[in-house]
């Protein structure tokens, strides 16, 4: 058995990276202050932890002495719902470094409790947030005193312009697949067509695979390892069926205003031009609930107060969630997330 994490000899091994973590956080605060953002704090206990089908949340009971009720609550997997309520309430630029919680997640890059950096900006597009990502990464790299961001032997210079690549372009470039050809009906893409394309490049489909499962099997095998080497990669315009809380592109409704940021093959952030239509958002939530029930035999409630905020009027805005611990890993060359945490979850 290894020595406890708090032993002086083990803590000393992490000291340099933890010191860099503090400098990076100070740089983040400076970045947002310079851009006119307000730092906010929202509660971790929520009615809904988020509806993404594959996420597993921690549940608890809130005993309320005011009404004597025992209410089921969840530790949030993201502060997104609460932060968008603040934007609907009139705050135009907000950011937060929140501790978030996801069950059944532990690996070199996953932890049950971790730090999520999120920001939302009214009147902005997802392309504006792409530019902010580039600036934030440069600040973090400089604060760490690094000449590049590193992961598993790869290097990406945050001082260099990011590569910007659509999802369809990435499938064509790295997998030789015409993704659009497998989407004759964008709202119901054809799994059989994508399975045939996967077979041609040597990625074997499995019985019962739907289109999205095949998408990710190809993506993880052929595309993700190529993203973010030399410079960060911004992968944008996801198929509309994978929009989550993103709005459709007005000029091309087959795609959503969504991008992900990759550095050295590691996913670092997920961003949206935010969906503001409460009717469409409820439809997506119900679809996510049904998918989670089919996959895992459980589901989480919808936050009706969030939909009420959309009904009240969420302005056109864009937002992003960025894994802060992963950013520190990349800036310090750490190979495991626990190397940049003050104290891991036991």
N, C-alpha and C positions, 0 to 999 in steps of 0.2 A: 504494500500500500504506500502511495506517495505521501510526502509530508503535507500537512494542511496548508491551504493557500496563504494563510495569514502568518506563517512562520517567517521570521526576518530574512532568512536566506532566500526563500521563494519570492517574497515581496520585493526584495532588492533587484531580482532579475527583471522585474517589470517596471522598475522605477523610471528609467529613461523614457519608456513609451507612455507611462502615465503622466509624466511631466509634459511630453509633447501633446497629449490629449488636452491638458489644460491650456496650452498655447493655442491649439486649434480652436477650442471653444471660445477663447477670447477673440480670435480672429473672426469667427462666425458672428459673434455679437457686434463686432466692429463693422462687418460687412452689411448687416441688416440695419444698423444705426445709420450708416452712410446712405443707405437706399430709402430711408424714411419709413422703415417698418417698426411696428410696435410689438414687443415681446408679450405673449399672453400665456396663461396657464389655465387648463381645463381639467375637470376631474377624470380620474381613471375609471371610476365606477359609472357604468352607462346602462341604459335600457337595452341597447343593442351593441354588441361588440364589433359589428361589421358583418356583412352578408356574403363575403367572398366564399364560395362553396368549400374550398380546400383548407381554410383556416380553422383551427380548433382553439376555442377560447376557454378561459377559466371562469367558472360560475360561482356565485356566492349568494347569500341571503342578506338583504338589508332589513333590519328590524327597526321600524319607525315608531318611536314612542308617541308621536303626535296623533296617529290614527290606529296604532296597535297592529298594523299590518306587517306581514313578512313578505317582502317584495324580492323577486328574483332579479339579480343584477349581474353584470359581467365586467371583468377587467377589459378595457378597450384594447383592440388589436391595432388601433390607429386613432388619433384625436380628430380625424377628418370631420365627422358629423358635427361635433361641438364647435370646431373652428369655422365651419361654413355657416353655422348659426350666427356667429359673431360677425361674419362678413355680411350676412343678410341684415343684421342689426345696425350696419352702418360703418363698420371698421374696414377701411379700404386696403390696408397692407398689414398683415399680421404674420408672426412666426412663433414657433414653439419648439423647444427640445423636450420631448415627452418620453417618459418611460412607458413602454407598451408591452403587452403580454401575449404570448402565443404558445399554446400547449403542444406537446409532442414535437417540439423543434429543438434539437441540440446537435450541433456539428461544428466543424471548424469555423463556419461562417454564420451559424444560427445559435440563438440562446433563448431560453424561455422568457426572460425579461431583458429588454434591450432599449437603446436610446434611438428614438426616431426624430429626425429633424423635418418639420413640415412648415411650409409657408404658402400663403394665399394672397393673391393680388387682384383687386378689382380693376376692370378696364384693361386687363392684359390678356394676351394670347399665349398659347403653349409655346410659341416661338420666342416670346419674351422670356419665358422661364428657362428655355434652352440657354439663352445668353447669360442669365443669372447663374445657372449651373456652372458655366465655364468660369465666370468670375469667382465664384465661391471655391471651386477646386483649386484655382491658382492661389487664393489666399491661404487655404489649408496647407498646400504643399510648401509655400513660403514659411508659414508659421512653424512647420515641423523641421525646417532647415534641410529639406530634401531636394534633390535635383530631379526627382521623378516619383511617381506612385508605383508601388511594386506588389506583385502577387505571383507566387509560384514560378519564379524565375522570369517573369515578364515585367516590362517597364513601360509606363505611359507618362509622358511629360504633360502635366496640366497647363504648362505655359504655352503649349502648341494649340492651334485651333482644333476643335473637336471634329471628328469625322461625322457627318450627318447622312444617315442612310435610312430609306424607308424599309418597312418589313418586307414588302414585295421585292425590292432590290436586293435585300440580304438573302432571300430564298433563291433568287436567280443567280447571284454571285457565288454563294458558298455551297448551295445544294443543287444547282441546275434545275430548279423547279419553278414553273410558271404558276405562282400561287393563285393569281386571278382566274386562271383556267379551271381551278377547282371550286370556284365560287360563282357558278352561273346564276344562282339565287343568293345574293349576299346575306340575306337573313337566315338562310338554311344551306350552308355550304355542303358540298358533296363529299362524304367520307370515302366513297368508293374511288372517286377520281384521285384524291390525295393518297389513298392506299396504293393505287397503281403507280403513282409518281414515286412514292417512297420505295416500293419494291425495285423500281428501275435503278435506284442509286444505292441499293443494298441495305436499306433500313427496313427491317422486317416488321410489317404490321402484326398486331395481335388480335385474336378473335374478340369481337365486340368493341373494337376501337371506334370512337366517334371522331369527327373531324378535328376537334380541339385537341384530343389526346394524341392524334397523329401529328398535328402541328407541333406540339411540344416535344414529341419523340424526335422528329427531324431537327427541330430547333436546338435541342440540347446536344444532339450528336454531331451536327454538321455546322451550325451557325454560331452559337454562343461562344465556343472556344476561340473564334476568330475576332471577336469584338473587343475593341479597346486596347489594342497593342500599339505602342508608339505614341498614341494620343487617345484620349477618351472617345468613345463612340456614342452618339445619340441615335437610337433606333426609334423611328417614329411612324405614325399612321398605321395603327393596328386595325385588323379587320373589325367591322362594326359588331360582330358577335362577341368580341373580346373587349368591349368598350368599358365595362364596369360602370364608373361614374363619369365617363367622358362623353362629351357631345359629339354628334356626327360632324364630319367636315361639311360645311354648307355647299361646297362646290363638287364634292365627291362623297355622297352618303354611304358608299360601301366601306368607308374607313372612318375611324374615330380619331379625334384630336387627342391622341395619347402618345407619349414617348417614354422610353426607358433609357437610363444612362448606364453604360458599361465601361469598366476600367479593368484591363488585363483579364478579360473573360469573366469578370465578376459583376453581377447586377448590383448597382449602387442606388438607383432611384427610379421611381415611377411617377409620371406626371400626367395631368389632364388639362385640356380646355374643358372647364367644368360644365356638366349637364345642369341646366336650370329648369327643366320641364318636370313638374311634380308627377304628372300622369305617366310619362315615360319612365321616370325613375321608379315609381311604384311597380310598373310592369316588370322592370328588370329585377327589382327586389324579389318579387313573387317567383320569377323564373329561377333566381339564385336559390331561394328557399326550396323549390321543388327539386333542383339538381342536388343540393346538399342532402335532402331527405332520401333521394334515390341512391346516392353514393354511400352515405354514412348512417342513415337511419335516424337522423336528428336534424334540427334546424334552430335558428335563432330568430327572435322577434324583430319586426320592423320598428324603427324609431319614427313614430308618427309625428313627433315634434320636429324632426328633421324635415319631413315632407311638408309640414306646416310652414317651416321657414322658406322652403322653395316656393310654396304657394304665396306667401307674403311678398316674396320677390328677392331671390338671390341675383345680384347683378352679374353681368358677364364678367367672368373671372377665370383665372388659371391657378392651379395649385400643384404641389409636389410633395412626396414623402421620400426622404433620403436616409439611408441607414448610417447614423453617425458613427457607430462603432466600426463599421466596415470602412468608412472614410479614414478613421484613425489607423486601422490596420494597414490600409494602402499607403498612408503617408509615413508610417514608421517601419514598414516591411515586416509586420507581424504575420505569422502563419496560422494563428488560431485566435478566435475572438476573445478568449479568456486572457490573452496576453495584454489586452488593452482595457480590461474591466478592473475597477478597483476591488470588487469582490464578486465572484461568480455565485450563481444560484446552486445550492447543494442539493 
